[in-house]
Amino acid sequence: VSSFKKCRQTELEGLDILIPFANRHGIDMVSTEGHPHLQKVYGDAIMVKNGVCKFVEFKIEKKYTGKLFAEEWSNFDINPGWLRTCKANYIWYYFLDADLLYITTPDYFRKLVEGEHNFEMKKQKKHKQLVLVYDKKEDTCRK
């Protein structure tokens, strides 16, 4: 099974939890799947609450490690990753095993990277690409 298929399965498992969660809070999620430009630039879904639309990018991990991953480069440093391109209003970062959801913004991630935390690049073991890693447990950055 390819790493893309594994990631997609993890994402689907998380969406099976997050979509009903959003619905219970009066939020409708409209997928941007099938609309490549919307998905690449604005995120995975359009969140609608009380007639107001916002864009959401989902980040779903199988296991909580205390680390958040921000993709600065994609495809072996060829293309800018979601950290540089995402214009979503929110990032919903969810960990399946811990049933833990962080809701933040792309700007917050960018401020962390550019600010005092001094993120470093780390090769992502499971997908063979570089990512920025923030270790929440130690409040430090690692390579």
C-alpha positions, -999 to 999 in steps of 0.1 A, spaced: 0 0 0 14 34 -10 21 61 15 -6 82 -2 -32 55 3 -22 51 40 -25 89 45 -58 90 27 -72 62 49 -61 80 80 -77 112 67 -110 94 60 -110 78 95 -105 113 110 -132 129 89 -156 102 100 -152 117 135 -147 154 127 -176 159 104 -202 146 129 -184 167 156 -188 198 135 -224 190 128 -232 186 165 -219 222 169 -241 236 141 -213 236 115 -218 222 80 -187 210 61 -187 211 23 -157 192 8 -135 209 -18 -125 175 -31 -129 175 -69 -120 212 -70 -81 211 -72 -76 249 -70 -99 253 -40 -84 224 -22 -48 234 -29 -52 271 -20 -81 272 5 -82 238 21 -102 206 24 -136 220 32 -158 250 34 -172 254 69 -206 270 71 -221 283 103 -250 307 106 -246 316 69 -209 325 73 -184 305 52 -148 299 62 -122 275 48 -107 246 68 -76 226 62 -76 192 79 -44 176 93 -50 142 107 -25 119 123 -30 84 135 -8 87 166 -3 116 191 34 121 197 33 157 211 47 170 178 29 191 152 41 188 116 41 218 93 49 210 56 70 239 43 81 220 12 64 192 -7 78 166 -32 114 168 -21 118 205 -19 103 212 -53 70 227 -44 60 249 -16 41 229 11 8 238 28 25 260 53 35 284 25 4 280 3 -26 275 26 -50 304 27 -76 285 48 -91 304 77 -85 275 101 -64 243 105 -81 215 123 -52 193 135 -66 160 148 -50 129 165 -70 98 161 -56 77 190 -59 106 215 -92 120 201 -74 153 204 -82 183 181 -62 215 178 -79 244 160 -56 271 148 -47 292 118 -21 289 90 -8 323 102 -2 310 137 19 281 122 38 306 100 45 329 130 59 299 150 82 290 121 94 326 116 95 335 153 114 327 184 109 289 182 133 286 153 120 255 137 144 232 119 138 209 90 134 173 96 130 145 71 96 129 75 103 92 79 70 79 66 68 100 34 104 109 24 100 147 25 112 175 47 88 189 73 91 214 101 86 198 135 75 216 167 78 194 198 50 205 221 61 183 250 95 200 253 85 233 238 115 229 215 122 223 179 140 193 166 156 181 134 
